[in-house]
């Protein structure tokens, strides 16, 4: 559910105070636990460490990110891949294909050289 327009954006005042204390172009990472804080134009050019529940993910803020939330750039879940028999067959087919093509190329080169 989105925030109503009459309330305005959810801007964290403590976070803005930290940003204003720092010099532009400073490479220090600002640690943030507030994933719902909206990125403002003052934050452009700084690096934030956004907490994803386990560790901090570095987010370098650019102009295109203004208006979005910090949590959008720090995923909380890691996609491994889908399992099952078909996925295993595809995986085995893709891993065996480069090896067999490399073996056939070397054998044809030996035949050409003789």
N, C-alpha and C positions, 0 to 999 in steps of 0.2 A: 504494500500500500504506500502510495507516494505522500509526501508531506504537502499540506495545503499551502496555497500561494500566499494567503494572508499571514501565515506564520513566518514565511521567509525561509531561506536555506539554513541548514544546520551547520553553522560555522563554530568551531571550537575556539573560544577566545584565548585559552591557555596556549594552544598550538600557534595561533597568530602572534602571540607575545614572544614565543620562542623564535619564530621566524624573523620578527622585526629586530631581535637582539643580534642575529647573525648577519655577517657581511655577505653581499651578493657574490656568488662564485665560491663560497666556502664549501669544502668537500666533506664536512662533518655530517654524519647521519643522525637525523632526528628520529628517535624512537617514538612510535605512535601505536596506541592500543585502540584508539577511536576510529574504527573502520568506516563509520557512518559520517565522518566529517567531510564536508564539501570542499573541493579544491578551489581556492580563490586565486586571483591574479598575483597576489603577493607571494604565493608559494612557488611560482615558476622559477626553475633553475636550481632548486634545492633538492636534496636527496633525503627521502624518508624511509625509515625501516618500519614497514607496516606489519603488525603481528597477525599471523594467520591461525593462531591457536596452538602452534607448536614452536615456531621460530619467526624471526623477522625477515621479511623479503624486501630487498632494496627496490625502491620505486623512485626513478628520476622524473620529476614533474616537468612537463612541457606545456606549451600554450594550448595544444589540442585537448588536454586533460581538464581544463578549467570548466567547472560546472559538474563534473563527475565526482564520485565519492572515492576516497582512498582505498576502500576495501575491494573495489572493482579490479584493481591491478595487483591484488595479492590473493591468488586462489587458495581455498581452504582444503580442497580435495585434489588428490593426484590420480589421474586416470592411468591405469596400468595397461589393460587391454581386455577384450572380451575373451572368455574361455570357451571350452567345449571342443568336441571332436573336429568340427570343420576348421576352427581356428588353428588347431594343432597340425592338421593336414596342410593348410596353407603355409604355416610357418616352416614346416619341414620341406615343402616344395620350394619355397623361396630361398632357404639356406642351402639346399643341395644344388640348385640351378647354377649359381656362379661357379661352384667348384667343378661341376661337370663340364661347363663350357670352357673353363680354363684348361682342363685336362685335354679336351679335344683339340684346342688350339695348339698346345704344345706338341701333341702327337702328329698333327698335320704339318707343323713346321719341321719336325724331324724327317718326315717322309719327303718333303720338298727338298731338304738339304742333301739327301742321299743320292 
